[in-house]
Amino acid sequence: MKISVVGTGYVGLVTGTCFAETGITVHCVDIDKEKINKLNNGIVPIYEPGLEKMIERNVKKERLFFTTDLKETLVDCDVVFSAVGTPPDEDGSADLQYVIAVAREVGKYMDHYMVIVTKSTVPIGTAKKVKAAIQEELDKRGVNIEFDVASNPEFLKEGDAIDDFMKPDRIVIGIETEKAENLMKKLYKPFLLNGHPILFMDVPSAELTKYAANSMLATRISFMNELANLCEIVGADVNLVRKGIGSDSRIGHKFLYAGVGYGGSCFPKDVKALIKTAKEYKFNLSILQSVEDVNDRQKSVMFDKIMKHFGGDIKGKIITLWGLSFKPNTDDMREAPALVLIEKLIGAGAKVKAYDPVAMEETHRKIGDIIEYSKDQFEALIDSSALILVTEWNEFRMINYKVVERLMKEKAIFDGRNIYEPKEVIEQGFAYYGIGRRM
Ligand code: NAD
């Protein structure tokens, strides 16, 4: 079997590499020449644990290739996966220009039956648009070639992407014909050997499933953040409440962590896009609107605590951020709460120093030198008045209070992920602020 994967971002690169791992030939395509040059020179443009080794292995075996030329990859191709970005438009809806551009490109050059699969997260009705764009190009050429479209949303998590892809909880495929279904079954068979289910459904249901999954997870986070704020008022501890409700098997423990708000490339844009889709159908998703409002407010909670601690004036103070990426094990800075915090701190006249194990280069690409990047977490603390834990990387979990105390000018710890024990921090003579914690 031979497939093309268009878009070599977090999803495309992992998808292509994992399929190559099963022994098939995979051509990964991107319009970004620099990315493809890097990949062809053995440099992986994103940080994803385990990916580099897997790419190296499959390139060596000559079943994983990188190119900017989609046309050449369509020769003998059975399935084209489109994994290009779907960033939010100004009004919150998903921008489909890249998805449609890929469809047109395929329509321009395909010369035999194939299945065109959308892996990107796309609103209901996109498969129809993809099909129409391909057909339009075929009509322009005056040729009649059979093809199918499918929707195969991706549920991988950055940081665990390979495991998620190789051992998926489920594979969801929206499909229109038996022929396409059989091809997709064959392609995914190696991933199903351990009993992971493949769920075939109609295309709109598959398209909606992805948004529903991310919206449900975002809802859990916003719910807990709102509860955390209530905990502070009533003197309860959100970590205990979390354990209390998570132990209920109907609820479970995942995605119940209060913090500085959800971020990343998916939750914010997918929640926005689903609200927008519903509006287009004159339907109001009121719960989801609140989920988004709560999250926007939550990104300011730590800043408000800092201002309160310093009596409303942080001018000239050095504030340290431990962690920048929106979650550990990724360098992804899209919609990272750290960016909102940095903007507010700098706006209030503070100097920001930061350390992140992998996301500093990406942060620098986004915001340049408005903050100081440190070589390790300790250098970032020199002369600092406050430490804010923004991303719960493992290396930040144990604080050496003696060292931290020696380096910092003032003793205040703002725990944006509730990973420290308030009592312990306070006993060491630091002021402690968490999210919804009981002191
Ligand atoms: P990304 O921005 O990291 O990568 C997209 C890639 O597509 C870029 O390299 C870009 O150059 C390339 N591209 C754009 N137009 C192209 C074209 N016409 N031809 C070839 N390449 C083109 O995006 P991502 O994070 O991998 O996300 C891709 C999609 O998957 C999005 O819809 C996203 O919502 C969804 N998704 C992402 C994740 C995640 O964790 N990142 C998880 C599940 C689903």
Boltz pocket constraint, residues with backbone or C-beta under 6 A from the ligand:
constraints:
  - pocket:
      binder: B
      contacts: [[A, 6], [A, 7], [A, 8], [A, 9], [A, 10], [A, 11], [A, 12], [A, 29], [A, 30], [A, 31], [A, 32], [A, 35], [A, 83], [A, 84], [A, 85], [A, 86], [A, 98], [A, 101], [A, 102], [A, 119], [A, 120], [A, 121], [A, 122], [A, 154], [A, 155], [A, 156], [A, 157], [A, 158], [A, 265], [A, 266]]
      max_distance: 6.0
